[in-house]
Amino acid sequence: MPLYEWQGKTGRGEARSGTLKADSEAILRTTLRKEGVIVTKITEKKGGEKAVKVNTNKKIKPLAVVLFTRQLSTMITSGLPLVQSLEILSNQIEDKNLCGIVKEIKAKIEGGSRFADALRDYPKCFDELYVNLVVAGEEGGMLDTVLNRLAIYMEKIEKLKKKIKSAMIYPISIIVVAIAVVMVLLIFVIPVFEGMFKDMGAELPLPTQVVINISKIVKSYIIYMIIALAIGVFLFRRYYKTESGQRTIDRLVLKAPVFGVLALKSSVARVTRTLATLLSSGVAILESLVIVARVAKNKIVEDALIVARAKISEGKSMSEPLQDSGIFPPMVVQMVQVGESTGALDNMLNKIADFYEEDVDNLVTNLTSLMEPLIMMFLGVVLGGLIIAMYLPIFKLGQAVG
């Protein structure tokens, strides 16, 4: 724990100074404020333990936040006060940034801040959904229940993300490796064969000549190709950051074969799970839809939710604008309608999320199984074609000698 030299004044204007150990400057200020001292200057004393610098702009791993949320929920359920629970957790957390953030949150609560207000100062760690649920939990006197729901929600969302990533990583990695192998063959291997064929003086078959020409083009313009690819990626990312660009690309993603279905179902699962968690925690539906629209991860789905919110504020039911959008599957619309009519919308939304999460899991499994033979076929055609094209002249020469 670092040692600080401090200077300050009391409420009467009397000067005070001293040295004190504290985990951070914020905690030191809070401690002295309780004693009626307003700190004017703080200096870390040399020779003391170094203070752990908290990088509040660094993204905290979601699993670390999930573990913190679940442990905090358990402690509060067991009857421990919030400040004491945060003190215990701050000594157990392995992530240095999260540990420092928890200590600062504890200091702010001791200084008179609400838990939700303290969390709001760390948006990279606790997003808007997290803060709003904590607000609802504090106001409703069920903070432990809300934190438990948050932990369950975050675990399910992370599980869904992993499923989608697993569907993308395998084919992308195989294709990248295949492209790298092809480039190595075109740049380094095929020119060797070309020199050998020139020494033979024989006329080359058409496939061989085509491959050699491609090799010459790639070898001559590889730098320009890399630059063009980098510029293309940069322009694409810049275009996607614009409203119209994001809307256009997200619409194309939803229309893409197979992957469009996967994107829509994962978005529906995420939206319904988030909305169910918010509603069951007591957050108003209009406020919930604003938050849910931001976690949709698709501009078209987000637009549909914003329109639905506007229609609900006019007095319409939620199922009507969802149906009119043409984005959400009929089953979702029907189940939302049933949930509204029975007064159990949050339960129905959870069932929708469960169904689509399982559906996404099955789709990812089937997609991976389907893509394996297609990838093998792609590799066979590309790499096999290059090898055959290079060996055709040798076969031709062997036949001539025979």
LUMVEX-379701 format. One record per residue (C-alpha): x, y, z; residue number from 1. Coordinates in steps of 0.2 Angstrom, whole numbers, plus 5000, padded with zeros to 4 digits. Each point is the difference from the previous one (the first is absolute). Example, Ala and Ser with C-alpha at 12.3 -4.5 7.8 and 13.67 -1.06 7.14 Angstrom:
<recs>
     c1     c2     c3   seq
   5062   4978   5039     1
   5006   5017   4997     2
</recs>
This chain:
<recs>
     c1     c2     c3   seq
   5000   5000   5000     1
   5008   5017   4995     2
   5004   5014   5012     3
   4993   5017   4996     4
   5005   5017   5007     5
   4985   5012   5000     6
   4995   5017   5004     7
   4982   5007   5003     8
   4989   5011   5009     9
   4985   4997   5013    10
   4983   5008   4998    11
   5006   5014   5011    12
   5015   5004   4988    13
   5013   4993   5012    14
   5015   4992   4990    15
   5004   4982   5003    16
   5013   4988   4993    17
   5007   4983   5003    18
   5004   4983   4992    19
   4988   4985   4998    20
   5000   4984   4991    21
   4986   4997   4987    22
   4996   4989   4985    23
   4998   5015   4989    24
   4998   5019   5001    25
   4981   4999   4998    26
   4999   4988   5015    27
   5012   5012   5010    28
   4989   5015   4996    29
   4984   4991   5005    30
   5009   4994   5017    31
   5005   5018   5004    32
   4983   5007   4995    33
   4992   4990   5013    34
   5012   5008   5013    35
   4994   5017   4994    36
   5016   5004   4990    37
   4999   5006   4982    38
   5016   4995   4991    39
   5009   5013   4990    40
   5016   4991   4995    41
   5005   4981   5000    42
   5018   4994   4996    43
   5005   4982   5000    44
   5015   4998   5012    45
   5015   4992   4993    46
   5006   4983   5007    47
   4982   4995   5003    48
   4991   4986   4991    49
   4996   5005   4982    50
   4981   5004   4997    51
   4991   4989   4988    52
   4995   5011   4985    53
   4983   4997   4994    54
   4997   5001   4982    55
   4981   5004   4999    56
   5001   5001   4981    57
   5005   4982   4998    58
   4987   4987   4996    59
   4997   4988   5015    60
   4998   4982   4994    61
   4981   4995   5001    62
   5004   4984   5010    63
   5009   5010   5014    64
   4984   5012   5001    65
   4989   4984   5001    66
   5010   4993   5014    67
   5000   5016   5009    68
   4981   5002   4998    69
   4996   4982   5006    70
   5011   5001   5015    71
   4993   5017   5005    72
   4982   4993   4998    73
   5005   4986   5011    74
   5007   5011   5014    75
   4986   5012   5000    76
   4987   4985   5001    77
   5010   4993   5015    78
   4997   5017   5009    79
   5017   5008   4998    80
   4999   5019   4997    81
   5004   5007   4983    82
   5016   5009   5006    83
   5007   4985   5009    84
   4996   4989   4985    85
   5010   5011   4988    86
   5014   5001   5013    87
   5001   4981   5000    88
   4999   4998   4981    89
   5013   5014   4997    90
   5013   4989   5009    91
   4995   4984   4990    92
   4999   5007   4982    93
   5015   4995   4989    94
   4997   5013   4987    95
   5010   5016   5005    96
   4989   5012   4991    97
   4983   4992   5007    98
   5008   4999   5017    99
   5004   5019   5000   100
   4983   5004   4993   101
   4991   4990   5014   102
   5011   5009   5013   103
   4995   5017   4992   104
   4982   4996   5000   105
   5001   4995   5018   106
   5008   5017   5004   107
   4986   5009   4991   108
   4986   4991   5009   109
   5009   5004   5017   110
   5000   5018   4994   111
   4981   5000   4997   112
   4998   4994   4982   113
   4987   4988   4995   114
   5007   4983   4994   115
   4992   5003   4982   116
   5007   5018   4999   117
   5018   4993   5005   118
   4998   4986   4986   119
   4995   5013   4987   120
   5018   5008   5001   121
   5007   4984   4993   122
   4991   4997   4983   123
   5013   4989   4993   124
   4997   4988   5014   125
   4982   5002   5004   126
   4989   5004   4985   127
   4983   5010   5000   128
   4990   4983   5002   129
   5010   4996   5016   130
   4998   5017   5008   131
   4981   5001   4996   132
   4997   4983   5008   133
   5010   5005   5015   134
   4989   5016   5001   135
   4984   4989   4999   136
   5008   4988   5013   137
   5004   5014   5013   138
   4983   5009   4998   139
   4991   4983   5001   140
   5010   4994   5015   141
   5005   4984   4991   142
   5018   5004   4995   143
   5006   4982   5003   144
   4986   4993   4989   145
   5004   5012   4986   146
   5019   4997   5001   147
   4996   4981   4999   148
   4989   5003   4984   149
   5014   5011   4993   150
   5013   4986   5003   151
   4988   4987   4991   152
   4997   5012   4986   153
   5018   5004   4997   154
   5005   4981   5000   155
   4987   4996   4987   156
   5005   5014   4989   157
   5018   4995   5001   158
   4995   4982   4996   159
   4991   5006   4985   160
   5014   5011   4994   161
   5012   4985   5001   162
   4988   4989   4990   163
   5000   5013   4986   164
   5019   5003   5001   165
   5003   4981   4999   166
   4989   5000   4984   167
   5011   5013   4992   168
   5017   4996   5006   169
   5002   4983   4992   170
   4996   5004   4982   171
   5009   5017   5000   172
   5016   4993   5007   173
   5000   4986   4987   174
   4997   5012   4986   175
   5014   5012   5007   176
   5012   4985   5001   177
   4995   4994   4982   178
   5003   5018   4993   179
   5017   5001   5009   180
   5005   4983   4992   181
   4994   5005   4983   182
   5010   5017   5001   183
   5015   4990   5005   184
   4999   4989   4986   185
   4997   5014   4987   186
   5014   5011   5007   187
   5014   4987   5004   188
   4996   4983   4993   189
   4992   5003   4983   190
   5014   5011   4994   191
   5012   4985   5003   192
   4990   4989   4989   193
   4999   5014   4987   194
   5019   5001   4998   195
   5000   4981   4999   196
   4987   5000   4986   197
   5010   5013   4990   198
   5015   4989   5000   199
   4990   4986   4993   200
   4995   5011   4986   201
   4983   4991   4997   202
   4983   5008   4997   203
   4991   5002   5017   204
   4982   4993   5002   205
   4987   5014   5002   206
   4996   4997   5019   207
   5019   5001   5003   208
   5002   5016   4990   209
   4985   5008   5009   210
   5007   4996   5017   211
   5017   5007   4996   212
   4992   5016   4993   213
   4991   5002   5017   214
   5016   4997   5009   215
   5009   5014   4990   216
   4985   5012   5004   217
   5000   4996   5019   218
   5019   5001   5001   219
   5000   5016   4991   220
   4985   5009   5009   221
   5000   4991   5017   222
   5005   5017   5009   223
   4986   5009   4991   224
   4987   4986   5004   225
   5004   5001   5019   226
   4999   5019   4999   227
   4983   4999   4991   228
   4994   4987   5012   229
   5005   5011   5015   230
   4991   5015   4992   231
   4985   4990   4996   232
   4999   4994   5018   233
   5002   5018   5007   234
   4987   5007   4988   235
   4988   4986   5004   236
   5002   5003   5019   237
   4998   5018   4998   238
   4984   4998   4989   239
   4993   4988   5013   240
   5002   5013   5014   241
   4988   5011   4991   242
   4981   4998   5002   243
   4996   4997   4982   244
   5015   4988   4998   245
   4995   4990   5016   246
   4982   4999   4995   247
   5005   4994   4982   248
   5013   4987   5005   249
   4989   4993   5014   250
   4985   4998   4988   251
   5012   4990   4988   252
   5005   4990   5015   253
   4982   4995   5004   254
   4997   4995   4982   255
   5016   4990   4998   256
   4996   4981   4998   257
   5003   4990   5016   258
   5010   5013   5009   259
   4985   5012   4999   260
   4989   4988   5009   261
   5014   4998   5013   262
   5002   5019   5003   263
   4981   5002   5001   264
   4997   4986   5013   265
   5015   5005   5011   266
   4994   5018   5000   267
   4982   4995   5005   268
   5007   4989   5014   269
   5011   5014   5006   270
   4985   5013   4999   271
   4987   4989   5008   272
   5012   4995   5014   273
   5005   5018   5004   274
   4982   5006   5000   275
   4994   4986   5011   276
   5014   5004   5013   277
   4996   5018   5000   278
   4981   4998   5001   279
   5001   4986   5014   280
   5012   5012   5010   281
   4987   5014   4999   282
   5006   5012   4987   283
   4987   5008   4990   284
   4997   4993   4982   285
   5003   5017   4991   286
   5017   5002   5009   287
   5003   4981   4997   288
   4998   5001   4982   289
   5013   5015   4998   290
   5013   4989   5009   291
   4995   4984   4990   292
   5001   5009   4983   293
   5018   5003   5004   294
   5005   4982   5003   295
   4991   4994   4985   296
   5017   5000   4990   297
   4990   5003   4984   298
   4994   5017   4994   299
   4985   4993   4991   300
   4994   4991   5016   301
   5004   5016   5010   302
   4990   5011   4989   303
   4985   4987   5002   304
   5001   5002   5019   305
   5001   5019   5000   306
   4984   5000   4989   307
   4992   4987   5012   308
   5004   5012   5014   309
   4992   5015   4992   310
   4984   4990   4996   311
   4999   4993   5018   312
   5002   5018   5006   313
   4985   5004   4989   314
   4990   4986   5009   315
   5002   4986   4988   316
   5005   4982   5006   317
   5018   4994   4997   318
   4995   4986   4989   319
   4993   5011   4986   320
   5015   5010   4995   321
   5011   4985   5002   322
   4989   4991   4987   323
   4999   5016   4989   324
   5019   5001   4999   325
   5001   4983   4991   326
   5017   4996   5009   327
   4994   4990   5014   328
   4994   4982   4997   329
   4981   4996   5002   330
   5004   4989   5015   331
   5008   5015   5009   332
   4985   5011   4996   333
   4987   4987   5006   334
   5009   4996   5016   335
   5002   5019   5004   336
   4982   5002   4997   337
   4996   4986   5012   338
   5011   5007   5013   339
   4992   5017   4999   340
   4982   4992   5001   341
   5005   4989   5015   342
   5010   5014   5009   343
   5016   4989   5000   344
   5010   5008   4986   345
   5017   4998   5009   346
   4997   4981   5002   347
   4995   4998   4982   348
   5015   5010   4994   349
   5011   4989   5010   350
   4992   4985   4992   351
   5003   5008   4983   352
   5018   5003   5004   353
   5003   4982   5006   354
   4992   4993   4984   355
   5011   5011   4988   356
   5016   4997   5010   357
   4997   4981   4998   358
   4996   5003   4982   359
   5016   5010   4997   360
   5010   4986   5009   361
   4992   4987   4988   362
   5003   5012   4985   363
   5018   5003   5004   364
   5003   4981   5002   365
   4991   4996   4983   366
   5009   5014   4992   367
   5017   4994   5006   368
   4996   4983   4994   369
   4994   5006   4983   370
   5015   5011   4997   371
   5013   4987   5003   372
   4998   4991   4984   373
   4998   5017   4990   374
   5016   5006   5007   375
   5009   4983   4996   376
   4993   5002   4982   377
   5006   5018   4999   378
   5017   4995   5006   379
   5001   4985   4988   380
   4995   5010   4985   381
   5011   5015   5003   382
   5016   4991   5007   383
   4997   4984   4989   384
   4997   5011   4985   385
   5017   5009   5003   386
   5009   4984   5002   387
   4993   4991   4985   388
   5003   5016   4989   389
   5019   4999   5005   390
   5002   4982   4997   391
   4991   4999   4983   392
   5015   5004   4990   393
   5010   4987   5010   394
   4987   4987   4995   395
   5000   5006   4982   396
   5019   4998   5000   397
   4999   4983   5007   398
   4988   4994   4987   399
   5011   5008   4986   400
   5015   4990   5007   401
   4990   4984   5001   402
</recs>
